[in-house]
Amino acid sequence: MTPDQIFAAVAALLLQEGNPDFDRLRSGGYDDRYPVTVSACEYPPGPLEVEGKTVICGSVDVPENYEAPEGRRIGLQFIIFDAQTLSPAADPLVYLHGGPAGGTLQISEAVANRMFPKHRLTRDIITFDQRASKLSYGSVECTGSIADNALDLAKSEKANPEDTTVVYSLLADCVEEIRATGADLPAYNTENNARDVRALMSALGYPEYNIYGISYGTRLSLEVMRTIPEGVRSVTIDGVAGPDKPIFDEFLTPYVDVADKLVEQCAADPACAGAYPDLHATINAAFDRVGNDPIPAGRGAGPVGALELYTLAFGERNKWRTPHDITRFLPRIFSELAEGRSKTFDAVTAHLDDNPSLATALVQSSDLTEDDRALAIATLKMAAAMEDLSDGARDTLLQLQGDLLAPLSTLSIAEAFDRRMSEAVIHLPDPAASAPALLRDYALMRAGPVSRDALAKLVSDNFSGADEADLLSLVAAMSDADISRTWDIAAESLRPYRAMVAETLGMAIYQCQEAVPFNSMEGFDRLSAPYAERYPVFGIPAFRELIQGALSPCALFDPHPREGFHDRVRSDIPTLVLNGTLDVQTSMHWGADAAEGLTNSRNYIVPEAGHGTVAYQPCARDIAAAFVNDPTAELDVSCIADILPPFVLPDDPLPGE
């Protein structure tokens, strides 16, 4: 957090007037075809943001089917982060999230301030939940199916949010319910999604704009370039999944490429190659050893089996929220585990959150003199102190924000009703038996019209005695604002369960209608067989079962392939292609394939970066920002060569030593 950011945040909190840049949006936007409605942000945009001043949220109304613009409409929920400059560029950056249907508004703070802080210094940052995604999936929401399964969804979300068993079990009823509403499911596709991008930017007042897409967002970016390129100034695709890639068939390709890259990097380092001369064989030996004879828990550490090794080598290195210093230890970890020893594995896992890569590389570097090393250590300590001061400023701003809002946040009757109803649930004669009906009624009430009668009916249908009397008294005392607030509370309470369904359903709508039979179990089996021969760990049944589960909802949908959709996109729009060596979701080599059709493109592979390089490496963020500032200029990408730290040799000190 810079001093300028702190001053700007304090000023925004203390000044009462709204941002004049947003005035036109409050009046309906810039394009009558796609009206804008401004509303409160559903998710907190961050402690340095003030709604209506530094950010604004709302929805843009677009046709469900652009071939029938007078027909059914859908709302796209968006957020704009105002540029942190008094002289912004006219062309913003729009971030296109992955998935499909992954959503982005729930992580909008990270999008603006972690992924694109350099971009925001010169231009607005915009992102939105695409059609059928998270906050924009209301047009394909199955309210009844969610209500009928609310308790099971709640249990699943609490036990394991990643478990989709309950969601898959209700999808058939969900899809039928959506069809009964008149929704045009075939209209939820990448081509219309691309048209949404142009409609959104027109509605928000940006005739020219830049695109950054990640994962499915790269496929969407390419579709914008092909279908409706007007106004697109530049495109950055990061973690590329082009339309010509059958990603389910090629599910294991990124994993194999990550393993191969580690072998290649070690072989290119004379010291690593000398210490670990056949790393490929060593990797297989390590997985075989701990897979058949796991190291039990003890020695002050947990067990080490094939799952734990796989998680460290592939999963932990691909987490953008918590990047870890792992790669340089892996050759030694594999070498030791192949012999049944876990010293390095234990040390690394015990210190995952230390993230000491830069400090360790500087302090241990043989290229430094003692004076240089002392200066490096002092500089790192100064950087740590500055980070502490930044955290303190952040906390102070949060306190200031809370103090300013405190007069507006006294406990309302709606909050009192919510608390009293929570207490009343405990008094039900048989809470376990009564909970499903109560949750169902609560979910259905939330989806229906806001009314005092509906709230009173919820109470009378589910409670009795003193609990019913108290709750009905609160309902009678509510103002219209309190009644509306009760619906807001219900929406907040049910949001996690709706999101669980939305993400799985949205993914199925896109993949099953436009990617099948382009993807198939036969294709997965054909492509994965040679991978399993090279790395037997990738032949375990769990991978195949994962793909079977992902394709299973496709029996509920009719395929709607579009001619030419899976062809490689061809365009001369300036394009930056970024790929990460740790990316296990999209192959680091798929970017080069996409670039073959892009005559004005540059393609780079960034070490120590996972899915979406700008979230991992400052180098990638700087390159991406420089490219958007001038898409035709020569780029300085020399920082890429400096990212990979030296590998840890058998006698080198370990974390904690």
C-alpha positions in Angstrom: 0.0 0.0 0.0 1.6 3.3 -1.1 1.2 6.7 0.6 -0.8 7.9 -2.4 -3.2 4.9 -2.1 -3.7 5.7 1.7 -4.3 9.4 1.1 -6.8 8.6 -1.7 -8.6 6.1 0.4 -8.9 8.5 3.4 -10.1 11.3 1.1 -12.7 9.0 -0.5 -14.0 7.9 2.9 -14.3 11.5 4.2 -15.7 13.2 1.2 -19.5 12.9 0.9 -20.1 13.5 -2.8 -20.1 10.7 -5.3 -17.7 10.2 -8.1 -18.9 12.3 -11.1 -17.4 9.6 -13.4 -20.2 7.4 -12.4 -23.1 9.9 -12.8 -24.2 8.7 -16.2 -24.3 5.1 -15.0 -26.7 6.1 -12.2 -29.0 7.5 -14.9 -29.1 4.3 -16.9 -25.8 4.1 -18.7 -24.6 5.0 -22.2 -26.5 2.6 -24.4 -30.3 2.4 -24.3 -30.2 -1.1 -25.8 -28.5 -2.3 -22.6 -29.8 -0.4 -19.6 -27.6 -0.1 -16.5 -29.0 -0.4 -12.9 -26.6 0.7 -10.2 -26.8 -1.3 -6.9 -24.8 -2.0 -3.8 -21.9 -4.4 -4.3 -22.8 -7.9 -3.3 -19.3 -8.6 -2.1 -17.0 -6.2 -0.2 -14.7 -4.6 -2.8 -11.9 -4.0 -0.3 -11.0 -1.8 2.6 -9.5 0.8 0.3 -12.6 1.1 -1.8 -15.7 3.3 -1.2 -18.8 2.4 -3.2 -19.9 5.2 -5.4 -16.5 6.9 -5.2 -13.7 4.5 -6.0 -15.9 1.6 -7.2 -19.4 1.2 -8.5 -21.5 -2.0 -8.9 -24.7 -2.9 -10.7 -26.1 -4.9 -13.6 -26.5 -4.5 -17.3 -29.6 -5.8 -19.0 -28.9 -7.7 -22.2 -30.9 -10.1 -24.5 -30.8 -13.7 -23.6 -30.6 -14.4 -27.3 -29.1 -11.6 -29.5 -31.0 -12.9 -32.5 -34.2 -12.1 -30.6 -33.4 -8.8 -28.9 -37.1 -8.2 -27.9 -37.3 -11.5 -26.1 -36.2 -12.6 -22.6 -33.6 -10.5 -20.9 -30.9 -11.3 -18.4 -28.8 -9.3 -16.0 -25.0 -9.2 -16.0 -23.6 -8.1 -12.6 -20.5 -5.9 -12.8 -18.0 -3.8 -10.9 -15.9 -0.9 -12.0 -12.7 0.1 -10.2 -12.0 3.7 -11.0 -8.4 4.4 -12.2 -6.0 5.6 -9.6 -5.0 8.7 -11.6 -6.5 12.1 -12.4 -5.7 11.5 -16.1 -6.9 8.0 -16.9 -6.6 6.4 -20.3 -10.0 6.2 -22.1 -9.7 2.5 -22.7 -10.2 0.3 -19.6 -9.2 -3.2 -18.9 -12.0 -5.8 -18.7 -11.2 -9.0 -16.9 -12.9 -12.2 -18.2 -13.0 -14.9 -15.6 -12.6 -18.7 -16.1 -14.8 -21.6 -15.6 -16.9 -21.5 -17.6 -19.3 -20.0 -15.0 -16.5 -19.6 -12.4 -17.6 -16.0 -11.5 -15.3 -13.3 -10.4 -17.2 -10.7 -8.3 -16.5 -12.6 -5.1 -12.8 -12.0 -5.6 -13.0 -8.6 -7.2 -10.7 -7.0 -4.6 -7.9 -9.5 -5.6 -8.6 -8.9 -9.3 -8.1 -5.1 -9.0 -5.4 -4.9 -6.3 -3.4 -8.1 -6.7 -3.6 -9.0 -10.4 -3.9 -5.5 -11.9 -2.5 -2.9 -9.6 -0.2 -1.5 -12.3 -3.0 -1.4 -14.8 -5.2 0.5 -12.4 -2.6 3.3 -12.2 -3.5 4.3 -15.7 -7.1 3.0 -16.5 -10.3 1.7 -15.0 -10.6 -2.0 -14.2 -13.9 -3.8 -15.0 -15.1 -7.3 -14.3 -18.4 -9.0 -14.4 -20.0 -12.4 -13.7 -20.7 -13.9 -17.2 -24.1 -15.2 -18.2 -25.1 -18.3 -16.0 -22.2 -17.5 -13.6 -22.5 -16.8 -9.9 -24.3 -13.5 -9.4 -25.4 -13.4 -13.1 -27.1 -16.8 -13.0 -30.5 -15.7 -11.8 -32.0 -16.3 -15.3 -31.1 -20.0 -15.0 -31.7 -20.5 -11.3 -33.6 -23.6 -10.1 -35.2 -22.2 -7.0 -37.4 -25.1 -6.2 -34.7 -27.7 -6.6 -32.3 -25.7 -4.3 -35.1 -25.3 -1.8 -35.9 -29.0 -1.8 -32.3 -29.9 -1.2 -31.3 -26.9 1.0 -30.4 -29.0 4.1 -28.3 -31.4 2.1 -26.5 -28.5 0.4 -25.9 -26.9 3.8 -24.4 -30.1 5.2 -22.3 -30.6 2.1 -21.0 -27.0 2.1 -20.0 -27.2 5.8 -18.4 -30.7 5.5 -16.6 -30.2 2.1 -17.4 -27.3 -0.2 -15.5 -29.1 -3.0 -17.8 -32.1 -2.9 -20.3 -31.9 -5.8 -22.2 -35.1 -5.0 -25.3 -33.3 -3.7 -25.3 -30.8 -6.6 -25.1 -33.6 -9.2 -28.0 -35.4 -7.5 -30.3 -32.4 -8.1 -29.2 -31.3 -11.5 -31.8 -33.3 -13.5 -34.7 -31.7 -11.6 -32.9 -28.3 -11.8 -32.6 -28.4 -15.6 -36.2 -29.4 -16.0 -37.2 -26.5 -13.7 -35.2 -24.0 -15.7 -36.7 -25.2 -19.0 -40.1 -24.8 -17.5 -39.4 -21.1 -16.9 -38.9 -20.6 -20.7 -35.2 -20.1 -20.5 -33.4 -20.6 -23.8 -30.6 -22.8 -22.6 -28.9 -23.1 -26.1 -28.4 -19.3 -25.9 -26.0 -19.7 -23.0 -22.9 -20.2 -25.1 -19.5 -18.6 -25.8 -20.6 -16.7 -28.8 -23.4 -14.9 -26.9 -21.0 -14.5 -24.0 -18.7 -12.6 -26.4 -21.6 -10.4 -27.5 -22.2 -9.7 -23.8 -18.7 -8.3 -23.5 -19.3 -5.8 -26.2 -22.8 -4.9 -24.9 -21.4 -4.4 -21.4 -18.6 -2.1 -22.5 -21.0 -0.1 -24.7 -23.5 0.2 -21.8 -20.7 1.4 -19.4 -19.5 4.0 -21.9 -16.2 2.5 -23.2 -16.1 2.5 -27.1 -12.6 1.1 -27.0 -11.2 -1.3 -24.4 -8.5 -3.9 -23.5 -9.2 -7.5 -22.6 -7.5 -9.8 -20.1 -8.8 -13.4 -20.1 -7.8 -16.4 -17.9 -8.6 -20.0 -18.6 -12.1 -20.2 -20.1 -11.8 -16.4 -20.2 -9.0 -16.9 -22.8 -11.5 -18.9 -25.0 -14.0 -16.1 -24.5 -11.4 -13.5 -25.4 -10.5 -15.3 -28.6 -14.3 -15.6 -29.4 -14.6 -11.8 -28.9 -11.7 -11.4 -31.4 -13.5 -13.6 -33.9 -17.1 -12.7 -33.4 -17.3 -9.0 -32.4 -13.8 -7.5 -32.4 -15.0 -3.9 -32.8 -13.5 -1.6 -30.1 -10.9 -4.2 -28.9 -7.6 -2.4 -28.6 -5.5 -5.2 -27.1 -5.9 -8.7 -25.7 -3.9 -10.6 -23.0 -4.6 -14.3 -22.7 -3.1 -16.0 -19.6 -3.5 -19.8 -19.0 -4.7 -20.5 -22.5 -7.6 -22.9 -23.4 -8.3 -22.2 -27.0 -11.5 -23.5 -28.7 -9.4 -26.1 -30.5 -8.4 -27.8 -27.3 -10.7 -30.6 -26.0 -9.8 -29.8 -22.4 -11.5 -32.9 -20.9 -9.7 -35.2 -23.3 -6.5 -33.4 -22.5 -7.0 -33.1 -18.8 -3.7 -34.8 -18.0 -1.6 -32.8 -20.5 -0.9 -29.9 -18.2 0.2 -32.2 -15.4 2.6 -34.1 -17.6 4.0 -30.8 -19.0 4.6 -29.5 -15.5 6.5 -32.7 -14.6 8.5 -32.6 -17.8 9.4 -28.9 -17.2 10.8 -29.8 -13.8 12.9 -32.5 -15.4 14.0 -30.1 -18.1 14.9 -27.3 -15.6 17.0 -29.6 -13.5 18.8 -31.1 -16.5 19.7 -27.5 -17.6 21.2 -26.8 -14.2 24.7 -28.5 -14.0 24.6 -28.8 -10.2 21.0 -30.2 -10.2 21.8 -32.6 -13.1 24.9 -33.8 -11.3 23.0 -34.4 -8.0 19.9 -35.9 -9.6 21.0 -37.4 -13.0 17.7 -39.1 -14.0 15.0 -37.0 -12.4 12.2 -38.5 -14.5 13.0 -42.0 -13.3 13.4 -40.7 -9.7 9.9 -39.0 -9.8 8.4 -42.3 -10.8 10.4 -44.2 -8.2 9.3 -41.8 -5.5 5.6 -42.1 -6.3 5.9 -45.9 -6.5 7.7 -46.1 -3.2 5.3 -43.9 -1.1 2.3 -45.2 -3.0 3.0 -48.8 -2.1 4.8 -48.2 1.2 3.6 -44.8 2.7 5.8 -43.2 5.4 3.5 -43.3 8.5 2.8 -40.3 10.7 5.4 -39.6 13.4 8.8 -37.9 13.6 6.8 -34.7 14.3 5.2 -34.8 10.9 2.2 -36.3 9.1 2.1 -39.3 6.8 3.7 -39.2 3.3 1.9 -41.2 0.7 1.2 -40.7 -3.0 -1.6 -38.2 -2.3 0.5 -36.1 -0.1 3.4 -36.1 -2.6 1.0 -35.3 -5.5 -0.5 -32.4 -3.5 2.8 -30.9 -2.8 4.3 -31.3 -6.3 1.3 -30.3 -8.3 -1.5 -28.8 -6.1 0.4 -26.5 -3.7 2.5 -25.0 -6.5 -0.6 -23.9 -8.3 -2.3 -21.8 -5.6 -2.3 -18.1 -6.5 -3.7 -17.0 -3.1 -0.8 -18.6 -1.2 2.2 -19.1 -3.5 4.8 -21.4 -1.9 8.6 -21.9 -2.3 8.5 -25.6 -3.4 10.0 -26.1 -6.9 13.7 -25.8 -6.0 13.3 -28.5 -3.3 11.5 -31.0 -5.5 14.4 -32.9 -7.0 15.8 -33.5 -3.5 12.3 -34.5 -2.2 11.8 -37.0 -5.0 15.3 -38.4 -4.5 14.9 -38.9 -0.8 11.4 -40.4 -1.0 12.5 -42.9 -3.6 14.7 -44.2 -0.9 12.1 -44.0 1.8 13.4 -40.8 3.5 11.2 -37.8 4.1 13.6 -35.2 5.6 13.2 -32.6 2.9 9.5 -33.2 2.4 8.9 -32.7 6.1 11.0 -29.5 6.3 9.3 -28.0 3.3 5.7 -28.8 4.3 6.4 -27.6 7.9 7.5 -24.2 6.5 5.1 -23.8 3.5 3.8 -20.5 4.8 7.2 -19.0 5.3 7.6 -18.3 1.6 11.3 -17.5 2.0 12.4 -17.9 -1.6 13.8 -14.4 -2.3 15.5 -14.1 1.1 16.9 -17.6 0.9 18.2 -17.1 -2.6 19.9 -13.8 -1.7 21.4 -15.0 1.5 22.7 -18.3 0.2 23.8 -17.0 -3.2 27.5 -17.7 -3.8 27.6 -14.6 -6.1 27.3 -12.2 -3.1 30.2 -10.8 -1.2 29.7 -10.5 2.6 29.0 -6.8 2.3 26.4 -7.5 -0.5 24.8 -10.2 1.7 24.6 -7.8 4.7 23.0 -5.1 2.5 20.5 -7.7 1.1 19.5 -8.8 4.6 19.1 -5.2 5.7 17.0 -4.4 2.7 14.7 -7.4 3.2 14.2 -6.4 6.8 13.3 -2.9 5.7 10.8 -4.3 3.2 9.3 -6.5 6.0 8.9 -3.4 8.2 7.2 -1.5 5.3 4.8 -4.4 4.8 3.9 -4.2 8.5 3.3 -0.5 8.2 1.1 -1.1 5.2 -0.9 -3.7 7.1 -1.3 -1.2 10.0 -2.6 1.5 7.6 -5.0 -1.0 6.1 -6.4 -1.9 9.6 -6.7 1.9 10.4 -8.6 2.5 7.2 -11.0 -0.4 8.1 -11.5 1.1 11.5 -12.2 4.5 9.9 -14.6 3.0 7.5 -16.4 1.2 10.4 -16.6 4.4 12.4 -18.1 6.4 9.6 -20.7 3.7 8.9 -21.5 2.9 12.6 -24.4 5.4 12.9 -26.0 3.7 9.9 -25.5 0.1 11.2 -27.5 -0.1 14.4 -29.4 -3.4 14.8 -32.6 -3.3 12.8 -35.8 -5.2 13.4 -34.8 -7.4 10.4 -31.5 -8.4 12.2 -33.5 -8.9 15.4 -35.9 -11.2 13.6 -33.1 -13.2 12.1 -31.5 -13.7 15.5 -34.8 -14.6 17.2 -35.6 -17.1 14.4 -32.2 -18.8 14.9 -33.1 -19.2 18.6 -36.5 -20.5 17.8 -35.1 -23.3 15.6 -33.4 -24.8 18.7 -36.9 -25.0 20.4 -38.5 -27.0 17.6 -39.9 -30.3 18.9 -37.7 -32.2 16.5 -35.2 -29.9 14.9 -33.6 -32.5 12.7 -37.0 -33.5 11.2 -38.3 -29.9 11.0 -35.2 -28.3 9.5 -35.7 -29.5 5.9 -39.2 -28.0 5.6 -38.1 -24.8 7.3 -35.1 -24.4 5.0 -37.2 -25.2 2.0 -39.8 -22.6 3.0 -37.1 -20.0 3.7 -35.5 -20.6 0.3 -38.8 -20.3 -1.5 -39.7 -17.2 0.4 -36.4 -15.6 -0.6 -37.1 -16.3 -4.3 -40.7 -14.9 -4.1 -42.0 -11.3 -3.9 -41.0 -9.3 -0.9 -44.0 -9.0 1.4 -45.0 -8.9 5.1 -47.6 -11.7 4.5 -45.0 -14.1 3.1 -42.8 -13.5 6.1 -45.7 -14.1 8.5 -46.6 -17.3 6.7 -43.0 -18.6 7.1 -43.4 -18.0 10.8 -46.9 -19.5 11.2 -46.0 -22.6 9.1 -42.9 -23.5 11.0 -43.2 -22.2 14.6 -45.6 -22.3 17.5 -46.1 -21.0 21.0 -44.0 -18.2 22.4 -41.6 -18.5 19.4 -44.4 -17.9 16.9 -45.8 -15.0 19.0 -42.4 -13.2 19.3 -41.6 -13.6 15.6 -45.0 -12.4 14.5 -44.7 -9.4 16.8 -41.4 -8.5 15.1 -42.9 -8.9 11.7 -45.8 -6.6 12.6 -43.3 -4.0 13.9 -41.2 -4.0 10.7 -41.1 -1.1 8.3 -41.0 -1.7 4.6 -37.3 -1.2 4.7 -37.0 -3.9 7.4 -39.1 -6.3 5.3 -36.7 -5.8 2.4 -33.7 -6.2 4.6 -35.1 -9.6 5.8 -35.0 -10.7 2.1 -31.5 -9.4 1.8 -30.5 -11.5 4.9 -32.1 -14.5 3.5 -30.2 -14.0 0.2 -26.9 -13.7 2.1 -27.6 -16.8 4.1 -28.5 -18.9 1.1 -25.8 -17.5 -1.2 -23.2 -20.3 -0.5 -25.7 -23.0 -1.5 -26.9 -21.2 -4.6 -23.3 -20.6 -5.6 -22.5 -24.4 -5.3 -25.3 -25.1 -7.7 -24.6 -22.2 -10.0 -20.9 -23.1 -10.7 -21.6 -26.8 -11.4 -24.8 -26.0 -13.5 -23.1 -23.1 -15.4 -20.1 -25.3 -16.3 -22.5 -28.1 -17.5 -24.6 -25.6 -19.6 -21.5 -24.5 -21.5 -19.5 -27.7 -21.7 -22.3 -30.1 -22.5 -23.9 -27.9 -25.1 -20.9 -26.7 -27.1 -18.0 -29.0 -26.1 -19.6 -32.5 -26.4 -19.0 -34.7 -28.3 -15.7 -32.7 -29.0 -14.8 -34.1 -25.5 -15.4 -37.7 -24.6 -14.3 -40.5 -22.3 -12.9 -42.2 -25.4 -10.7 -39.2 -26.1 -9.5 -39.0 -22.5 -8.6 -42.7 -22.5 -6.7 -42.4 -25.8 -4.7 -39.3 -24.8 -4.0 -40.4 -21.2 -2.7 -43.9 -22.0 0.8 -42.7 -23.1 1.0 -40.3 -20.2 0.4 -43.1 -17.8 3.2 -45.1 -19.3 5.6 -42.2 -18.8 4.3 -41.3 -15.3 2.4 -44.1 -13.8 0.9 -41.8 -11.1 -1.3 -40.3 -13.8 -2.8 -43.7 -14.6 -4.6 -44.0 -11.3 -8.5 -44.4 -11.6 -9.2 -41.2 -9.7 -8.4 -39.1 -12.8 -10.7 -41.0 -15.0 -13.5 -40.9 -12.4 -13.1 -37.1 -12.2 -13.7 -36.7 -15.9 -16.6 -39.2 -15.8 -18.2 -37.0 -13.1 -17.6 -33.8 -15.1 -19.2 -35.3 -18.2 -22.1 -37.0 -16.4 -24.5 -34.0 -16.5 -24.2 -33.9 -20.3 -27.0 -36.6 -20.5 -29.4 -33.8 -19.4 -28.5 -31.5 -22.3 -28.8 -31.6 -26.1 -25.5 -30.7 -27.9 -25.6 -27.5 -29.8 -22.3 -27.4 -31.8 -21.7 -24.3 -33.9 -19.9 -24.5 -37.2 -16.3 -23.3 -36.9 -16.4 -22.8 -33.1 -13.6 -25.3 -32.5 -11.4 -23.8 -35.3 -8.3 -21.9 -34.3 -9.0 -18.2 -34.1 -7.3 -15.9 -36.5 -6.8 -12.2 -35.8 -4.4 -9.3 -36.1 -5.4 -7.6 -32.8 -2.3 -7.0 -30.6 -2.2 -10.0 -28.3 0.0 -10.9 -25.3 0.1 -14.7 -24.6 1.2 -15.7 -21.1 1.7 -19.3 -19.7 3.0 -20.6 -16.4 5.3 -23.5 -15.8 3.3 -24.6 -12.7 -0.1 -24.5 -14.4 -1.9 -27.8 -14.1 -5.2 -26.5 -15.5 -4.0 -25.4 -18.9 -0.8 -26.5 -20.6 2.0 -24.0 -20.8 2.3 -25.0 -24.5 -1.3 -24.3 -25.5 -0.5 -20.6 -25.7 1.9 -21.2 -28.6 -0.8 -23.1 -30.4 -3.3 -20.2 -30.0 -0.6 -17.7 -31.1 -0.2 -19.5 -34.4 -3.5 -17.8 -35.6 -2.7 -14.4 -34.1 -0.4 -12.6 -36.5 0.3 -9.7 -34.0 1.0 -11.7 -30.9 3.9 -12.4 -28.5 4.0 -15.6 -26.4 6.0 -16.1 -23.2 6.3 -18.9 -20.6 6.8 -17.6 -17.1 8.6 -19.8 -14.5 7.2 -20.3 -11.0 3.7 -19.2 -12.1 0.6 -21.2 -12.1 -2.8 -20.7 -13.7 -2.9 -17.0 -14.4 0.7 -15.8 -14.3 -0.1 -12.2 -13.2 -1.4 -13.5 -9.9 1.9 -15.2 -9.2 4.8 -13.2 -10.6 5.5 -9.4 -10.4 7.4 -9.9 -13.6 4.3 -11.1 -15.4 2.3 -8.2 -14.0 4.8 -5.7 -15.2 5.0 -7.2 -18.7 1.2 -7.2 -18.9 0.8 -3.6 -17.8 3.6 -2.4 -20.2 1.8 -4.2 -23.0 -1.5 -2.6 -22.4 0.1 0.8 -22.0 1.5 0.4 -25.6 0.5 -2.8 -27.4 2.8 -2.0 -30.3 6.0 -1.2 -28.3 8.9 -3.6 -27.8 8.6 -5.4 -24.4 11.4 -5.8 -21.9 10.9 -9.4 -20.7 14.4 -9.9 -19.3 12.9 -10.4 -15.8 11.6 -13.8 -16.9 15.1 -15.3 -17.0 15.7 -14.2 -13.4 12.7 -15.9 -11.7 13.7 -19.6 -11.2 15.9 -19.9 -8.0 18.8 -22.4 -7.8 17.8 -26.0 -7.0 18.6 -27.3 -3.5 21.4 -29.9 -3.5 21.7 -32.9 -1.1 23.9 -31.0 1.5 22.2 -27.6 1.3 20.5 -26.3 4.5 16.7 -26.8 4.6 14.0 -24.5 6.0 14.2 -24.3 9.8 18.0 -25.2 9.8 
